[in-house]
């Protein structure tokens, strides 16, 4: 769990941890015990350095949380920005957003996990929730657009479709571990196959009412 | 949040709370603050009764957790037992299991929420996780069987399909609130449409390789 501080030169001339490795340990600890349940004292014990050595890098526990959730959010909004420049149909942009989000989740699993567990008790948490809601709105807009273009089934409220889709993506944090055989792109394929095309095989013509 | 103790006669001759209403308040508090972050002191303050009045009903905080998660698990295994008696194809039993699980989740939202957040720090939590794993195995077996019967796409590892399917179901606790317009059976319909048939409309014959 603990980063190996000897393997890279410390920044800012401090022995032990640079901000990056300190943040990684803090995020693991927050995920393990909950943000509210972790004190700077706990963190200093885990790192084996004094609290004042931590305060050399960040001004508060909140600061660590902000750095961590902003990293995940910035990456997700980078995907949004990329997707928004794509030409073509909304359903293709939606699929690209799902694939990009799965990739961010896999690459930054502890950061995304922390983000998705934020409850809104502090300003930092409320700001993170506001950005999450903005992301969710963008997803719902894309689903709406894809439905208007005739590509997404109209028999489910687009807001519900959007929530189910990203509910599935977000649930990956509960079980997906990148080191256990399934690559992030295989995972994205599986997620898109299930949600866009379904897991049922239709060998015969489909029943009336199911075909679009 | 607080149950109204005056609206029903207390069991066991105690004024204030019966076990049922006490449990409901405890589960809400555990979900709000985390199980580890909630003390019997917190609970006694929330209920407005002494700790010894709580110990009249249960012997420990663990006892409350066990009662709560067992309620959710017993309901989920009732669905399993019912599904296992169904004749017909595995994919139909799988769909019935999804629908039944969504219904349990909607009816017992706080209890299922608590169950899904259990981390495994105590014997009660480890026992709950073991029953969850057993449930997950049953889901994976059904997906395997449905794939062998030619009803489920074979191009995704059945264990991954099972995890994605119930990942989606479990993610409902993050946003679904039964009192906000979408009924539990509408929700189950939406979940099954997305996961079994996909959200994409296919008006023309599908591309080669997609058809089963």
Interface residues (C-beta under 8 A of the other chain):
Chain A: X33 X34 X36 X37 X91 X143 X150 X151 X152 X153 X155 X156 X157 X160 X161 X163 X164 X165 X167 X168 X170 X171 X172 X174 X175 X182 X187 X189 X190 X191 X193 X194 X195 X196 X197 X198 X199 X200 X201 X202 X203 X210 X211 X212
Chain B: X33 X34 X36 X37 X91 X143 X150 X151 X152 X153 X155 X156 X157 X160 X161 X163 X164 X165 X167 X168 X170 X171 X172 X174 X175 X182 X187 X189 X190 X191 X193 X194 X195 X196 X197 X198 X199 X200 X201 X202 X203 X210 X211 X212
